[in-house]
Amino acid sequence: MSGYLLWLIIVVAVVILIPIAVAVIRNIDYKRQISGKRKMRTLKEGEQVKTESGAPNMDMEILAAEAKMKSAQNVMGPGGLGG
């Protein structure tokens, strides 16, 4: 029974420690890039930037048009323009 408990503790420790280690390494790498000790990473030709949700970023013009439409909807909606 203690063998199962030991394996459970090991698995839980790994699940907790791996994301912490990745975050620490990422932070160190970022600080090295900012200080100039490591070359800043840039996008390669044809590579797309992804958002946090994993979808590629849209063109800036499309984003601007969406923002304009949403702001107009807010003004025309219920309670808009002092309503």
RODO-2510 file (C-alpha; in nm, 4 decimals, decimal comma):
residues 83
     n   res          X          Y          Z
     1     m     0,0000     0,0000     0,0000
     2     s     0,2846     0,2414     0,0748
     3     g     0,4169     0,1843    -0,2783
     4     y     0,0950     0,3247    -0,4245
     5     l     0,1113     0,6217    -0,1893
     6     l     0,4724     0,6890    -0,2909
     7     w     0,3791     0,6802    -0,6621
     8     l     0,0835     0,9091    -0,5974
     9     i     0,3097     1,1612    -0,4229
    10     i     0,5612     1,1429    -0,7092
    11     v     0,2926     1,1971    -0,9744
    12     v     0,1382     1,4902    -0,7858
    13     a     0,4829     1,6459    -0,7327
    14     v     0,5658     1,6122    -1,1034
    15     v     0,2318     1,7629    -1,2073
    16     i     0,2943     2,0613    -0,9798
    17     l     0,6689     2,1093    -1,0321
    18     i     0,6907     2,0826    -1,4134
    19     p     0,4756     2,3923    -1,4867
    20     i     0,6648     2,5872    -1,2191
    21     a     0,9996     2,4870    -1,3722
    22     v     0,8800     2,5829    -1,7227
    23     a     0,7643     2,9241    -1,5973
    24     v     1,0964     2,9885    -1,4234
    25     i     1,2964     2,8900    -1,7338
    26     r     1,0734     3,1078    -1,9549
    27     n     1,1200     3,4033    -1,7167
    28     i     1,4989     3,3617    -1,7127
    29     d     1,5052     3,3410    -2,0939
    30     y     1,2917     3,6560    -2,1207
    31     k     1,5222     3,8484    -1,8858
    32     r     1,8281     3,7343    -2,0851
    33     q     1,6664     3,8567    -2,4083
    34     i     1,5781     4,1929    -2,2534
    35     s     1,9291     4,2439    -2,1137
    36     g     2,0846     4,1636    -2,4528
    37     k     2,2639     3,8448    -2,3479
    38     r     2,0496     3,6456    -2,5880
    39     k     1,9234     3,7445    -2,9311
    40     m     1,5578     3,8539    -2,9365
    41     r     1,3339     3,6007    -3,1053
    42     t     1,1388     3,7251    -3,4045
    43     l     0,8815     3,5788    -3,6399
    44     k     1,0048     3,3934    -3,9426
    45     e     0,8695     3,4782    -4,2869
    46     g     0,5166     3,3409    -4,3260
    47     e     0,4811     3,2443    -3,9585
    48     q     0,1588     3,3502    -3,7893
    49     v     0,1250     3,4852    -3,4375
    50     k    -0,1283     3,2966    -3,2282
    51     t    -0,3502     3,4391    -2,9585
    52     e    -0,3949     3,2814    -2,6168
    53     s    -0,6895     3,0833    -2,7510
    54     g    -0,4628     2,9328    -3,0181
    55     a    -0,6266     3,1081    -3,3137
    56     p    -0,4028     3,3081    -3,5486
    57     n    -0,4166     3,6877    -3,5167
    58     m    -0,6322     3,8653    -3,7720
    59     d    -0,5154     4,1489    -3,9868
    60     m    -0,5088     4,4825    -3,8030
    61     e    -0,7610     4,6374    -4,0438
    62     i    -1,0107     4,3608    -3,9681
    63     l    -0,9611     4,4092    -3,5946
    64     a    -1,0125     4,7836    -3,6286
    65     a    -1,3327     4,7312    -3,8291
    66     e    -1,4622     4,4852    -3,5675
    67     a    -1,3875     4,7302    -3,2862
    68     k    -1,5662     5,0085    -3,4723
    69     m    -1,8734     4,7891    -3,5300
    70     k    -1,8841     4,6794    -3,1655
    71     s    -1,8570     5,0375    -3,0403
    72     a    -2,1400     5,1425    -3,2725
    73     q    -2,3523     4,8544    -3,1442
    74     n    -2,2948     4,9673    -2,7876
    75     v    -2,4084     5,3217    -2,8688
    76     m    -2,7171     5,2071    -3,0629
    77     g    -2,8106     4,9396    -2,8121
    78     p    -3,0354     4,9708    -2,5071
    79     g    -2,9297     5,2605    -2,2886
    80     g    -2,7031     5,4101    -2,5558
    81     l    -2,6549     5,7884    -2,5887
    82     g    -2,7844     5,8857    -2,2480
    83     g    -3,0832     5,6499    -2,2510
***
